[in-house]
Amino acid sequence: MSETRIREEICRLGRSLFERGLTPGSSGNISVKLDDGGWLVTPTNASLGSLDPARMSRLGPDGRLVSGDAPTKEVPLHTALYQTRGAARAVVHLHSTHSVALSMLPEIDPRAALPPMTPYYLMKCGQTALVPYYRPGDPAVADAIKGLAGKYSSVLLANHGPVVSGDTLEAAVYAIEELEETAKLYLLLRGLNPRYLSPAQVEDLIDVFGLTLPQTHDHT
């Protein structure tokens, strides 16, 4: 895909996420890795609902701004995912309501923020890690992401929001949407003793779809 087309896709998908209320105001950011090792990322203080393809931040392989507006303050977050997830070609970070709410609950397991609720959650997201709170733009978040050793494509930033990497921008968007919907399901069912996928059902998904999960938990 040409760089021009990638710029247009970032704007199209960003607008779709914004218009459906998945990241309000000027929150959230998107990046896509380019063939030359550099990447495109949404500018700082930009609404995903009104991005301009020509003003996208163009970073070189060293992470420095080459052209366009100043980049999002979350560049360290994106950089850490690209460095630890070798297949990642895109990263999406949102402030979606249900995922943020999930990240604030005391019972959440940092190694598996959500139980195996639906097949599509496992297929799109695998498992989701929860990392501790860091202020937005804090470079220390990169160390927290690196500490996950590339095992997770989907991560919740405590009291902040989800961040998901994918082998394409579309895949990353679909995965973060699935994460948000699964977080919503969890909150709706919290305290109701729902029936999760059994270990055998999870193993079947792993075998049929070739999933790689950091670990498995028994949920009955």
C-alpha positions as CSV (number, residue, x, y, z in Angstrom):
1,M,0.0,0.0,0.0
2,S,1.4,3.4,-0.9
3,E,2.1,6.0,1.7
4,T,-0.7,8.2,0.3
5,R,-3.1,5.4,0.7
6,I,-1.9,4.7,4.2
7,R,-2.5,8.3,5.2
8,E,-6.0,8.1,3.8
9,E,-6.7,4.8,5.7
10,I,-5.5,6.3,9.0
11,C,-8.0,9.2,8.5
12,R,-10.8,7.0,7.4
13,L,-10.5,4.5,10.2
14,G,-9.8,7.2,12.8
15,R,-13.0,9.0,11.8
16,S,-14.9,5.8,12.1
17,L,-13.6,5.2,15.6
18,F,-14.4,8.7,16.6
19,E,-17.9,8.9,15.2
20,R,-18.8,5.7,17.0
21,G,-17.7,7.2,20.3
22,L,-14.7,5.0,20.8
23,T,-12.3,7.8,21.6
24,P,-13.6,11.3,22.5
25,G,-12.2,14.8,21.9
26,S,-8.5,14.8,20.9
27,S,-7.8,11.5,22.6
28,G,-6.4,8.4,21.0
29,N,-3.6,7.9,18.4
30,I,-2.8,5.7,15.5
31,S,0.5,4.8,13.8
32,V,1.5,2.7,10.8
33,K,5.0,1.4,10.1
34,L,6.3,2.1,6.5
35,D,8.5,0.0,4.3
36,D,11.5,2.2,4.8
37,G,11.5,1.6,8.6
38,G,9.9,5.0,9.4
39,W,6.3,5.4,10.3
40,L,3.3,7.6,10.1
41,V,1.5,8.7,13.3
42,T,-1.3,11.0,14.2
43,P,-0.3,14.5,15.5
44,T,-0.6,15.7,19.0
45,N,-3.9,17.2,20.1
46,A,-5.6,16.0,17.0
47,S,-9.1,14.5,17.0
48,L,-9.3,11.2,15.2
49,G,-12.5,12.4,13.7
50,S,-10.9,15.2,11.7
51,L,-7.4,14.1,10.7
52,D,-5.8,15.7,7.6
53,P,-3.7,13.2,5.5
54,A,-1.2,15.9,4.6
55,R,-0.5,16.9,8.2
56,M,0.2,13.4,9.5
57,S,3.5,13.2,11.4
58,R,6.1,11.3,9.4
59,L,8.9,9.8,11.5
60,G,12.1,8.4,10.4
61,P,13.5,5.0,11.5
62,D,15.1,6.8,14.4
63,G,11.7,8.1,15.6
64,R,12.5,11.7,14.8
65,L,10.0,13.9,13.0
66,V,10.7,14.2,9.3
67,S,7.6,16.1,8.1
68,G,4.1,17.1,9.1
69,D,2.8,18.2,12.5
70,A,4.4,17.4,15.9
71,P,3.5,13.8,16.7
72,T,1.4,12.4,19.6
73,K,3.1,12.4,23.0
74,E,2.6,8.6,23.0
75,V,5.4,7.9,20.6
76,P,7.3,5.9,23.3
77,L,4.3,3.7,23.7
78,H,4.1,2.9,19.9
79,T,7.9,2.5,19.7
80,A,7.9,-0.1,22.4
81,L,5.3,-2.2,20.7
82,Y,7.1,-2.1,17.4
83,Q,10.3,-3.0,19.1
84,T,8.9,-6.0,20.9
85,R,6.2,-7.2,18.4
86,G,8.2,-8.1,15.3
87,A,5.1,-8.6,13.1
88,A,3.5,-5.4,14.2
89,R,2.8,-2.9,11.3
90,A,0.2,-0.7,13.1
91,V,-0.7,0.4,16.6
92,V,-4.0,1.9,17.8
93,H,-4.5,3.5,21.2
94,L,-8.0,4.7,22.3
95,H,-9.7,6.0,25.4
96,S,-12.7,3.8,24.9
97,T,-15.1,3.9,27.9
98,H,-15.5,0.2,28.8
99,S,-11.9,-0.7,28.4
100,V,-10.9,2.2,30.6
101,A,-13.5,1.1,33.2
102,L,-12.1,-2.5,33.1
103,S,-8.6,-1.2,33.7
104,M,-9.7,0.4,37.0
105,L,-11.3,-2.8,38.5
106,P,-9.4,-4.3,41.5
107,E,-9.8,-7.9,40.5
108,I,-8.2,-7.7,37.1
109,D,-5.4,-10.1,36.5
110,P,-2.4,-8.2,35.0
111,R,-1.5,-11.2,32.9
112,A,-5.1,-11.8,31.6
113,A,-7.3,-8.8,32.0
114,L,-10.3,-10.6,30.6
115,P,-11.4,-14.2,30.8
116,P,-12.1,-16.3,27.6
117,M,-15.6,-14.9,27.1
118,T,-16.0,-15.3,23.3
119,P,-14.1,-17.0,20.5
120,Y,-13.6,-13.7,18.6
121,Y,-12.0,-12.1,21.6
122,L,-9.4,-14.8,21.6
123,M,-9.0,-14.8,17.9
124,K,-8.6,-11.0,17.6
125,C,-6.9,-10.1,20.8
126,G,-5.4,-13.3,22.3
127,Q,-5.0,-12.3,25.9
128,T,-4.7,-8.7,27.2
129,A,-2.1,-7.5,29.7
130,L,-2.7,-4.8,32.2
131,V,0.2,-2.4,32.9
132,P,0.3,0.0,35.9
133,Y,-0.6,3.6,35.6
134,Y,1.8,6.1,34.0
135,R,0.9,9.6,33.1
136,P,0.2,10.1,29.4
137,G,3.4,10.4,27.4
138,D,5.6,9.2,30.2
139,P,8.6,7.4,28.6
140,A,8.6,4.9,31.4
141,V,5.5,3.2,29.8
142,A,7.9,2.0,27.1
143,D,9.8,0.0,29.7
144,A,6.5,-1.5,31.0
145,I,5.6,-2.6,27.5
146,K,9.1,-4.0,26.9
147,G,8.7,-6.0,30.1
148,L,5.9,-7.9,28.5
149,A,8.6,-9.4,26.1
150,G,6.3,-9.1,23.0
151,K,3.9,-11.7,24.3
152,Y,0.8,-9.5,24.1
153,S,-0.7,-7.7,21.1
154,S,-3.3,-6.1,23.3
155,V,-2.6,-4.1,26.4
156,L,-4.6,-2.1,28.9
157,L,-3.0,1.0,30.4
158,A,-4.4,1.4,33.9
159,N,-6.8,4.3,34.2
160,H,-6.0,5.3,30.6
161,G,-7.1,3.0,27.8
162,P,-6.3,0.1,25.5
163,V,-3.4,-0.1,23.0
164,V,-3.4,-2.8,20.3
165,S,-0.9,-3.8,17.6
166,G,-1.6,-5.7,14.4
167,D,0.0,-6.9,11.2
168,T,-2.2,-4.3,9.4
169,L,-4.0,-1.2,10.4
170,E,-7.3,-2.8,9.8
171,A,-6.4,-5.8,11.9
172,A,-5.4,-3.5,14.8
173,V,-8.6,-1.5,14.5
174,Y,-10.8,-4.7,14.5
175,A,-8.9,-6.1,17.5
176,I,-9.3,-2.9,19.6
177,E,-13.0,-2.9,18.8
178,E,-13.3,-6.5,19.9
179,L,-11.5,-5.7,23.1
180,E,-13.9,-2.8,23.8
181,E,-16.9,-5.0,23.2
182,T,-15.5,-7.8,25.4
183,A,-14.8,-5.3,28.2
184,K,-18.4,-4.1,27.9
185,L,-19.6,-7.7,28.2
186,Y,-17.5,-8.2,31.2
187,L,-19.0,-5.2,32.9
188,L,-22.5,-6.2,32.0
189,L,-22.0,-9.7,33.4
190,R,-19.9,-8.8,36.4
191,G,-21.2,-10.5,39.6
192,L,-23.6,-12.7,37.6
193,N,-21.4,-15.9,37.4
194,P,-21.4,-16.1,33.6
195,R,-20.3,-19.2,31.7
196,Y,-16.9,-18.6,30.0
197,L,-15.3,-20.8,27.4
198,S,-14.0,-24.0,28.8
199,P,-10.3,-25.0,28.7
200,A,-11.2,-27.6,26.0
201,Q,-13.0,-24.9,23.9
202,V,-10.1,-22.6,24.2
203,E,-7.7,-25.4,23.1
204,D,-9.9,-26.1,20.1
205,L,-9.7,-22.5,19.1
206,I,-5.9,-22.6,19.5
207,D,-5.6,-25.7,17.4
208,V,-8.0,-24.7,14.6
209,F,-6.9,-21.0,14.2
210,G,-3.3,-21.4,15.2
211,L,-3.6,-19.0,18.1
212,T,-0.6,-18.2,20.3
213,L,-1.6,-17.2,23.8
214,P,0.8,-16.1,26.6
215,Q,-0.8,-18.6,29.0
216,T,-4.1,-20.3,29.6
217,H,-6.3,-20.0,32.7
218,D,-9.0,-22.4,33.8
219,H,-12.4,-20.7,33.8
220,T,-15.5,-22.7,34.5
